[in-house]
Amino acid sequence: MRKSIIFSIFALVLMTACTSELECTSDADCVPASCCHADSCVPKDRAPDCSETFCTQECVPETLDCNQGDCICQDNRCTTEFY
């Protein structure tokens, strides 16, 4: 019984590790999730196309505007770090 439980836990951990997506390995792999006033980050391959987008120049609170934060890679996931 004990071996069965240990094996089940090991299998669950292995399946979870295999299905989790590796988003990044460095901060450079992460970009803002939206073109204007982003408050989250995504991997570069999921970056929005901002080529025809015009944003206001205001510094919206709790966004990446005006150097209020950065996109970082933490635990192989893109996330936002606010200052």
N, C-alpha and C positions, 0 to 999 in steps of 0.2 A: 504494500500500500504506500509506504513512504517513498519508494523508488518511483512509483507511478506519479505521485504528486510532484516530486522533483523534476521528473521528465516533462510533465505537463507545463510547469513553470518555465523551464528552459525552452520548450517549444514555443510558448507564447512570447517570450522575450525575443527569440530568434525571428519569429514571424513579424513582430512589431518593428524590429530593426530593419528587416528587409523591405518592408512596405513604406517606411518613412522616407520622404523625399529630401534629398540633400539639396538645399537651395543655394548655399554659398560656402566658400572656404575663406573669403576675406571680405572686408568692408567694401572693396571696389566692385564686388559682385552684386551689390544692392543699390537700388535707385528708388526715388519717390514713386508711390503707387498712383498718383494722379498728376496731371499737368499743372494745376493751380492749387495752391494752399494745401499741399499734401500733409496728411497727418499719420501716414503709414508708409511702409516700404515693401518692395517686391524684388525678386531676382531680375537681373537685366533682361532675360529672355521673355519676361512678362511685362516689360516697361510699356507704358502707354505711348502712342504716337502723338507727340506734341508739336509736330511740324506746322500745323495750321491753327494753333491755339494761341490766343492772346489772353494774358492774365493781368489782373489789376496789380499795382505795385504796392498795395497795402500790406502791412505786416499783421496777418491774422493770428491771434493768440492760439497757442497749442497746435501749431503747424510747424513745418520746416522752414517757413518764411523767415527772412532776415536772420539767418543763422541761429534760430532758436533750437535747432536740433540737427541730427545727422542720421543717415541710414547706416546701420552697422550689421555685421554678421555675428550673431551670438548663438552658440550651440548649433551651427550650420543652418540657421534660419535668419532671414532678413527681418530686422526689427528696427524700431525707431528709438533713438536716445535723445531725450530733451535735456536742455541745460538749465 
